[in-house]
Amino acid sequence: MHWAAEVRVRGIRIVLAMLITLLPHVYASAQQQAIAPQEVQPTADESARAAENGQAAQAQRQITQPLNNAPLWRDVRAGDRNAYQTTQVRGVETNVLIQNEGEMWRRIRNGPITVYGGWLLVIVFLACMLFYWWRGKLTVHGPRTGRIIVRFTSWERIVHWTTAICFVILAVSGIFMLFGRYVILPLIGYTVFSLLTIIGKNLHNFVGPLFVVCTLITIVTFFRDNFWRAVDWTWMRRFFKYLQGQHVPAGKFNAAEKLWFWSGVFLAGIAVSATGLVLDFPNFLQGREAMQTAHVLRAIAAIGFMAFGIGHIYLGTIGMEGAYDAMRHGTVDETWAKEHHDVWYEQVMATRGRHAGGAAPAPAPASPMKEGW
């Protein structure tokens, strides 16, 4: 029994000795955990010392590794992730010194858009010139009757010409801004190019909102006459015969003109108008990423719009006899109407109470149109 009691006493002594030995370590660990939250948020002096150490390390790096600014630019490119990055300008994304997505936007803008878009415009222009060389002007085959038909009202012509003038101004100034550095600058030099670009940029910014209004008015004005009808499918099937000078039935606007209206004026017009407003008024909390996306979409839509516009302008000027005068004066000869838009001609004659193609038409006053039409 005496031996068992002695063993118990020695065991208690060993346990007490172990507790006394471990107590300082437990206390030190608890103290470190207690002060750990304070180390997450350094004081101002500690932050200043850390900045000085960082600057010293950067200076030392310039000595040992000249031109190695990777750590500095890594911090600059951190953007919102860098809590210490800020500027004196206030607004959307003003604390972002370098936007990495901007490099991708620049490559798209100077790469596929400029290269492929530029060649598309050149190809369309050359195609129109080659067609004019091969086919010449689409003329009227029959003799003129001297009787005229109102094709466009005064309001329709005002809307068309206002929109057309805005379109030409925006197209020319847009070409200067998109292709000028690579194509126009080497031809005319820095001084003239700078002057024209400044003028074009200001015209582009101020004419753009007017073009938005004109586009909407144009859509409303010509919307009803551009509905797709059965005769338009026939016109599409006989498109190549039309190019060869054969007669193809058509309403007031043929299928090609309707495609121009829906693809160009409606889709492309609305696209360039909406994206143009995003770029023209950068004060509605849109960031740089939104404006870059709008610019890419606008450039693609605008190039497609101009490609369609080249064909439309060609046919409306030198490509078709009487087309320009129809929009300028608003009237066409009956022969022109029957050869190019016979379905519409029948409708106009029906409203006049005359049956087209039947008895000889009643006498009409002499045509006020110029000699040689």
C-alpha positions as a printed Julia matrix, in Angstrom:
373×3 Matrix{Float64}:
   0.0    0.0      0.0
   2.84   2.34     0.85
   4.32   1.63    -2.59
   1.06   2.56    -4.44
   0.75   5.86    -2.53
   4.29   6.79    -3.48
   3.54   6.12    -7.18
   0.48   8.39    -7.04
   2.5   11.2     -5.49
   5.21  10.94    -8.16
   2.57  10.98   -10.94
   1.01  14.15    -9.57
   4.43  15.79    -9.44
   5.14  14.89   -13.12
   1.77  16.35   -14.26
   2.39  19.59   -12.35
   5.86  19.9    -13.83
   4.5   19.47   -17.38
   1.8   22.12   -16.79
   4.36  24.56   -15.45
   6.57  23.93   -18.48
   3.76  24.41   -21.08
   2.08  27.41   -19.44
   4.47  30.07   -20.92
   3.98  28.72   -24.45
   0.17  28.73   -24.11
   0.27  32.31   -22.81
   2.49  33.49   -25.68
   0.24  31.87   -28.29
  -2.85  33.48   -26.79
  -1.16  36.85   -26.78
  -0.23  36.56   -30.49
  -3.81  35.66   -31.39
  -5.05  38.65   -29.44
  -2.88  41.15   -31.31
  -3.32  39.5    -34.76
  -6.41  41.59   -35.75
  -4.43  44.76   -35.16
  -1.8   43.64   -37.66
  -4.37  43.3    -40.47
  -4.95  47.06   -40.39
  -1.56  48.77   -40.14
  -1.25  52.23   -38.73
  -0.43  55.29   -40.81
   3.21  55.18   -39.74
   3.47  51.52   -40.66
   1.86  52.19   -44.07
   4.29  55.05   -44.68
   7.23  52.86   -43.73
   5.91  50.11   -46.03
   5.6   52.6    -48.9
   9.13  53.84   -48.27
  10.38  50.28   -48.23
   8.53  49.63   -51.49
  10.07  52.7    -53.08
  13.49  51.71   -51.83
  13.0   48.22   -53.23
  11.91  49.73   -56.56
  14.99  51.97   -56.63
  17.24  49.05   -55.8
  15.55  47.01   -58.54
  16.35  49.75   -61.07
  20.02  49.3    -60.19
  20.14  45.53   -60.22
  17.44  45.02   -62.93
  17.23  48.15   -65.12
  13.87  48.83   -66.85
  12.15  46.07   -64.88
   8.97  47.92   -63.86
   6.76  44.85   -63.75
   5.77  45.23   -60.08
   4.86  48.89   -60.57
   2.73  48.27   -63.67
   1.18  45.23   -62.03
  -0.11  47.53   -59.29
  -1.26  50.12   -61.85
  -3.19  47.53   -63.87
  -4.86  46.21   -60.73
  -7.54  48.89   -61.11
 -10.32  48.57   -58.54
  -8.47  45.7    -56.87
  -5.76  48.11   -55.73
  -7.17  49.92   -52.69
  -4.41  52.55   -52.75
  -4.91  53.51   -56.43
  -6.82  56.76   -56.87
  -6.92  59.99   -58.86
  -8.13  63.52   -58.25
 -10.86  63.14   -60.9
 -14.26  61.99   -59.66
 -16.63  59.88   -61.74
 -17.13  56.43   -63.25
 -13.89  54.41   -63.37
 -11.74  57.48   -62.64
  -9.63  55.47   -60.22
  -8.64  53.03   -63.0
  -5.33  54.23   -64.41
  -5.02  51.52   -67.09
  -7.91  49.46   -68.45
  -6.63  46.16   -69.78
  -9.68  45.67   -72.03
  -8.72  48.82   -73.92
  -5.86  47.01   -75.6
  -8.25  44.39   -76.97
 -10.59  47.12   -78.22
  -7.68  48.87   -79.96
  -6.65  45.66   -81.72
 -10.2   45.03   -82.94
 -10.6   48.63   -84.08
  -7.27  48.82   -85.93
  -7.42  45.2    -87.08
 -10.53  43.47   -88.47
 -12.77  46.54   -88.53
 -10.33  48.81   -90.32
  -8.86  46.21   -92.67
 -11.92  44.18   -93.67
 -14.28  47.14   -93.44
 -12.06  49.24   -95.67
 -11.77  46.54   -98.3
 -15.54  46.02   -98.23
 -16.14  49.67   -99.13
 -13.5   49.53  -101.86
 -14.97  46.34  -103.36
 -18.53  47.73  -103.4
 -17.34  50.97  -105.03
 -15.36  49.09  -107.68
 -18.31  46.76  -108.3
 -20.55  49.75  -109.03
 -17.96  51.23  -111.39
 -17.49  47.89  -113.19
 -21.24  47.49  -113.55
 -21.51  51.0   -115.02
 -18.69  50.18  -117.46
 -20.41  46.91  -118.47
 -24.07  47.94  -118.49
 -24.05  51.7   -118.52
 -27.01  53.73  -117.3
 -30.36  51.95  -117.02
 -32.41  53.95  -119.5
 -36.07  54.14  -120.47
 -36.8   52.2   -123.65
 -40.15  53.64  -124.72
 -40.87  57.21  -125.84
 -41.88  59.69  -123.18
 -45.56  60.62  -123.06
 -45.15  64.09  -121.61
 -47.59  63.18  -118.83
 -46.15  63.18  -115.34
 -46.99  61.3   -112.15
 -46.25  62.53  -108.64
 -43.86  60.0   -107.14
 -42.71  61.81  -103.99
 -44.45  64.56  -102.05
 -42.66  67.68  -100.84
 -42.51  66.27   -97.3
 -40.98  62.99   -98.48
 -38.31  64.84  -100.45
 -37.46  67.11   -97.52
 -37.1   64.12   -95.21
 -35.01  62.21   -97.75
 -32.6   65.05   -98.55
 -32.12  66.08   -94.92
 -31.33  62.49   -93.95
 -29.09  62.04   -97.01
 -27.05  65.18   -96.26
 -26.56  64.08   -92.64
 -25.58  60.61   -93.83
 -22.93  61.95   -96.23
 -21.43  64.25   -93.56
 -21.26  61.42   -91.04
 -19.87  58.96   -93.59
 -17.08  61.26   -94.82
 -16.06  62.36   -91.32
 -16.27  58.76   -90.09
 -13.97  57.61   -92.91
 -11.47  60.3    -91.91
 -11.48  59.12   -88.29
 -11.41  55.39   -89.04
  -9.12  55.16   -92.09
  -7.49  58.6    -92.22
  -4.3   57.71   -90.38
  -3.5   54.85   -92.74
  -4.89  56.07   -96.09
  -5.52  59.84   -96.15
  -2.68  61.14   -93.93
   0.14  59.9    -96.2
  -1.54  61.63   -99.17
  -2.28  65.13   -97.79
   0.17  65.52   -94.9
  -0.25  66.29   -91.2
  -1.36  69.94   -91.42
  -4.28  69.53   -93.82
  -5.24  66.18   -92.32
  -5.32  67.64   -88.8
  -7.52  70.56   -89.9
  -9.96  68.34   -91.79
 -10.13  65.8    -88.96
 -10.91  68.48   -86.36
 -13.67  69.9    -88.55
 -14.99  66.41   -89.3
 -14.98  65.38   -85.64
 -17.05  68.39   -84.58
 -19.46  67.94   -87.48
 -19.77  64.25   -86.6
 -20.63  65.05   -82.97
 -23.23  67.71   -83.76
 -24.8   66.22   -86.9
 -25.14  62.79   -85.23
 -28.14  63.69   -83.01
 -29.87  65.34   -86.0
 -29.34  62.14   -88.0
 -31.03  60.16   -85.22
 -34.15  62.32   -85.53
 -34.08  62.18   -89.35
 -33.73  58.39   -89.32
 -36.79  57.95   -87.13
 -38.81  60.35   -89.31
 -37.65  58.52   -92.46
 -38.75  55.16   -91.05
 -42.19  56.53   -90.18
 -42.58  58.33   -93.52
 -41.66  55.42   -95.83
 -42.72  52.53   -93.6
 -46.02  51.76   -95.35
 -44.64  51.63   -98.91
 -41.85  49.21   -97.96
 -43.92  46.25   -96.78
 -42.78  43.06   -98.48
 -45.27  41.74  -101.04
 -45.55  38.77  -103.44
 -44.33  40.85  -106.38
 -41.06  41.44  -104.54
 -40.27  37.71  -104.54
 -40.78  37.74  -108.3
 -38.43  40.7   -108.62
 -35.75  38.88  -106.6
 -36.0   35.79  -108.82
 -35.58  37.96  -111.93
 -32.87  40.17  -110.49
 -30.23  39.28  -113.08
 -32.73  39.84  -115.9
 -33.37  43.27  -114.43
 -29.64  44.02  -114.53
 -29.66  43.05  -118.21
 -32.35  45.63  -118.91
 -35.41  43.37  -119.03
 -38.7   44.48  -117.52
 -39.51  43.09  -114.05
 -42.77  43.97  -112.22
 -42.38  46.15  -109.13
 -44.45  48.29  -106.79
 -43.59  51.84  -105.75
 -40.3   50.46  -104.42
 -38.72  47.33  -105.86
 -37.21  44.55  -103.75
 -33.7   46.06  -103.77
 -35.02  49.38  -102.5
 -36.95  47.6    -99.77
 -33.85  45.67   -98.72
 -32.04  49.0    -98.5
 -34.83  50.39   -96.34
 -35.03  47.48   -93.89
 -31.33  46.53   -93.74
 -29.84  49.98   -94.14
 -32.23  52.64   -92.91
 -34.07  50.56   -90.31
 -31.54  48.12   -88.82
 -28.24  49.89   -89.48
 -29.77  53.32   -88.93
 -31.14  52.41   -85.52
 -27.88  50.64   -84.59
 -25.63  53.6    -85.43
 -28.08  56.01   -83.81
 -28.28  54.14   -80.49
 -24.55  53.46   -80.24
 -23.77  57.0    -81.39
 -25.77  58.45   -78.49
 -23.77  56.29   -76.07
 -20.53  57.71   -77.48
 -21.75  61.28   -77.99
 -23.0   61.72   -74.42
 -20.54  59.97   -72.06
 -22.21  61.35   -68.95
 -24.93  58.79   -68.27
 -22.77  56.59   -66.03
 -21.58  54.36   -68.89
 -18.04  53.13   -68.33
 -15.23  52.64   -70.8
 -16.13  49.01   -71.43
 -19.67  49.96   -72.46
 -18.38  52.71   -74.74
 -15.83  50.38   -76.34
 -18.53  47.81   -77.04
 -20.76  50.54   -78.48
 -17.91  51.75   -80.69
 -17.27  48.28   -82.13
 -20.97  47.71   -82.85
 -21.29  51.2    -84.33
 -18.27  50.73   -86.6
 -19.6   47.42   -87.95
 -23.11  48.83   -88.52
 -21.75  52.05   -90.05
 -19.51  50.22   -92.53
 -22.42  48.02   -93.6
 -24.62  51.13   -93.84
 -22.06  52.88   -96.07
 -21.66  49.79   -98.26
 -25.43  49.71   -98.86
 -25.38  53.48   -99.28
 -22.81  53.34  -102.09
 -25.12  51.14  -104.14
 -28.14  53.31  -103.33
 -26.33  56.52  -104.28
 -25.04  54.93  -107.5
 -28.52  53.91  -108.68
 -30.0   57.21  -107.55
 -27.53  59.31  -109.55
 -25.64  57.93  -112.55
 -26.93  54.36  -112.46
 -30.55  54.87  -113.51
 -32.03  57.46  -115.81
 -34.68  59.6   -114.1
 -34.06  58.34  -110.55
 -32.32  61.51  -109.33
 -34.89  63.81  -110.95
 -37.69  61.81  -109.34
 -36.38  62.65  -105.88
 -35.37  66.18  -106.85
 -38.61  67.26  -108.53
 -40.96  64.63  -107.13
 -42.44  63.63  -110.5
 -41.75  61.04  -113.21
 -42.97  60.44  -116.73
 -45.61  57.76  -117.25
 -43.23  55.77  -119.43
 -40.61  55.7   -116.68
 -43.25  54.6   -114.16
 -44.54  51.79  -116.39
 -41.06  50.42  -117.15
 -39.62  50.52  -113.6
 -42.65  50.36  -111.28
 -45.58  49.1   -113.31
 -47.6   47.74  -110.36
 -47.45  51.14  -108.68
 -48.3   52.8   -111.99
 -51.46  50.68  -112.29
 -52.49  51.69  -108.79
 -51.98  55.37  -109.54
 -53.97  55.11  -112.74
 -56.75  53.3   -110.9
 -57.01  56.15  -108.4
 -57.3   58.56  -111.3
 -60.24  56.64  -112.64
 -58.42  55.44  -115.76
 -57.67  51.87  -116.72
 -54.01  51.5   -117.63
 -53.41  49.47  -120.78
 -56.93  49.89  -122.15
 -58.22  52.75  -124.23
 -55.94  55.57  -125.23
 -55.36  58.0   -122.36
 -57.1   61.32  -122.36
 -55.1   64.36  -123.5
 -52.93  65.88  -120.79
 -51.24  69.28  -120.52
 -47.71  69.61  -121.89
 -44.99  68.37  -119.59
 -43.04  71.09  -117.74
 -40.0   68.79  -117.7
 -36.78  69.61  -119.48
 -36.1   68.76  -123.1
 -34.28  65.47  -123.57
 -36.04  63.46  -120.83
